[in-house]
């Protein structure tokens, strides 16, 4: 693939830097760090332009916190000035990363996403006799810095740009020269690109016709069970050798048993919520209703949180489940 050059000029363009600021502050317009940056916006963007031009960018100094939904994860929040930097870089580098993706890679891409991945998976699920599901053990923590840097050198040719990307990579590690921080915009691009090598190997070398990947969740379909079993072992070897990644025990089964994927159980003719998704809906619904009842949230705040929760369940056959949960909450309020 032809490597991309002459991107630094586009990154340094003031229109790109202003765009990066407005994207970085989206949803955080009243945070203290954002307000302080905006107060001297031109001067801050001028400083950022100088840092990018010299390569002396700021990295690290993350703020760490833990989230538990949908699972326990350590989130690394970069200072706001670095988030502007990340957007400035990715605004311009986006097309280079995007052009290396296959059609059926769905995470962190415009026009793709969770439900497009699910729709495609459901279509394959109706037409094949077997599926193979794999996901990487501690994916973000396992990304190898040397492997990632080598991939980026094959993607870009400007040394100045590569030095900055490598500084961002080196700003964080959980073990020796491994891991990218969950929470960085750059990490989303790096992580999605890291497995694109496996995508191309699956489609071009193994010639698997039915395949979907959502970040590190990978599903393949075929009518030959033994063929898929062999593919599973070959993928394990490829990931360990080429990417220094290890899969959790893979799942090989028929569609009638149900495919656990992105919080749902997919069957040939229907979609159900996983038990984990049901528990999450029950706990979150009770929590949000309590905030509303105690006056901690307005009706608007409650709706902003509750509507996405309901929308998630609406993709599944879960009408009766939702009714049961909300009737239970109403009964508790009346007691």
Residue pairs with C-beta under 8 A, 6 or more apart in sequence:
1 99
1 100
1 154
1 155
3 154
3 155
3 156
3 157
4 93
4 95
4 96
4 155
4 156
4 157
4 158
5 156
5 157
5 158
6 158
7 92
7 93
7 96
7 156
7 158
7 161
8 52
8 158
8 160
8 161
10 16
10 92
11 52
11 88
11 89
11 91
11 92
11 161
12 49
12 52
12 53
14 45
14 49
16 88
16 91
16 92
17 45
17 48
17 49
17 84
17 88
18 45
19 87
19 91
20 84
20 85
20 87
20 88
20 91
21 37
21 38
21 41
21 45
21 84
21 87
23 87
23 91
24 34
24 80
24 83
24 84
24 86
24 87
25 31
25 34
25 37
25 38
25 80
28 34
28 80
31 80
33 79
33 80
34 80
37 44
37 80
37 81
37 84
44 81
44 84
45 84
48 81
48 84
48 85
48 88
51 57
51 58
51 85
52 85
52 88
52 164
55 160
55 163
55 164
55 167
57 85
57 164
57 167
57 168
58 79
58 81
58 82
58 85
59 82
59 167
59 168
59 170
59 171
60 171
60 172
61 78
61 79
61 82
62 76
62 77
62 78
62 171
62 172
62 181
62 183
63 76
63 77
63 78
63 79
64 74
64 75
64 76
64 77
65 74
65 75
65 77
66 72
66 73
66 74
66 75
67 73
67 75
69 280
69 284
70 263
70 276
70 280
73 182
74 182
75 182
75 183
76 172
76 181
76 182
76 183
76 184
77 183
78 86
78 181
78 183
78 184
83 185
86 168
86 184
86 185
86 186
87 185
89 161
89 164
89 165
89 186
90 97
90 185
90 186
90 189
93 156
93 161
93 189
94 189
96 155
96 156
97 155
97 189
97 192
97 193
98 109
100 155
100 193
100 196
101 109
101 192
101 193
101 196
101 199
102 196
102 199
102 200
102 203
104 120
104 199
104 211
104 212
104 213
105 112
105 192
105 195
105 196
105 199
105 213
105 214
106 112
106 113
106 114
106 116
106 117
106 120
106 212
106 213
106 214
107 113
107 117
107 188
107 192
107 213
107 214
107 215
108 188
108 189
108 192
108 215
109 192
114 214
114 262
115 315
117 212
117 214
117 261
117 262
118 261
118 262
118 264
118 266
118 271
118 315
120 212
121 212
121 219
121 259
121 261
121 266
122 266
122 271
124 131
124 210
124 212
124 219
124 221
125 131
125 221
125 255
125 259
125 266
125 267
125 268
126 255
126 268
126 269
127 210
127 221
128 210
128 221
128 222
128 223
128 255
129 222
129 223
129 225
129 254
129 255
130 221
130 222
130 223
130 224
130 225
130 228
130 252
130 253
130 254
130 255
131 219
131 220
131 221
131 228
131 251
131 252
131 253
131 254
131 255
131 259
132 219
132 220
132 221
132 222
132 228
132 229
132 231
132 232
132 250
132 251
132 252
133 217
133 218
133 219
133 250
133 251
133 252
133 259
133 260
133 261
134 218
134 219
134 232
134 235
134 247
134 248
134 250
134 251
135 216
135 217
135 218
135 247
135 248
136 142
136 195
136 216
136 239
136 245
136 246
136 247
136 248
137 245
137 246
137 247
137 248
139 191
139 215
139 216
139 245
140 179
140 180
140 181
140 182
140 187
140 191
141 174
141 175
141 178
141 179
142 178
142 179
142 244
142 245
142 246
143 178
143 179
143 180
143 190
143 191
143 194
143 245
144 177
144 178
144 243
144 244
145 169
145 170
145 173
145 177
145 178
146 177
147 194
147 242
147 243
147 244
148 169
148 180
148 190
148 194
149 162
149 165
149 166
149 169
151 193
151 194
151 197
152 162
152 165
152 166
152 193
153 162
155 193
156 162
156 165
165 186
168 184
168 186
169 180
169 190
171 181
172 179
172 180
172 181
173 179
180 186
180 187
180 190
180 191
181 187
191 215
191 216
192 215
194 243
195 213
195 215
195 216
195 218
195 243
197 242
197 243
198 218
198 235
198 238
198 239
198 242
198 243
199 211
199 213
201 238
201 242
202 208
202 211
202 220
202 235
203 211
206 231
206 234
208 220
208 222
208 231
209 222
210 220
210 221
210 222
211 218
211 219
211 220
211 221
212 218
212 219
213 219
214 261
214 262
217 261
217 262
218 235
219 259
219 261
220 228
220 231
222 228
222 231
225 252
228 252
229 252
232 250
232 252
235 247
236 246
236 247
236 250
239 245
239 246
239 247
240 246
251 260
253 259
255 266
255 267
255 268
256 267
256 268
258 265
258 266
258 267
258 272
259 265
259 266
259 267
260 274
263 273
263 274
263 276
263 277
263 312
264 271
264 272
264 273
264 274
264 277
264 315
264 316
265 271
265 272
265 273
265 274
270 317
271 315
271 316
271 317
272 316
272 317
272 318
273 281
273 313
273 316
273 318
273 321
277 312
277 313
277 316
278 321
281 309
281 312
281 313
281 321
281 322
281 325
282 325
284 305
284 309
285 306
285 309
285 325
285 326
285 329
286 329
288 297
288 302
288 305
288 306
288 309
289 302
289 329
289 333
290 296
291 297
291 301
291 302
292 299
292 302
293 333
297 305
310 322
313 321
313 322
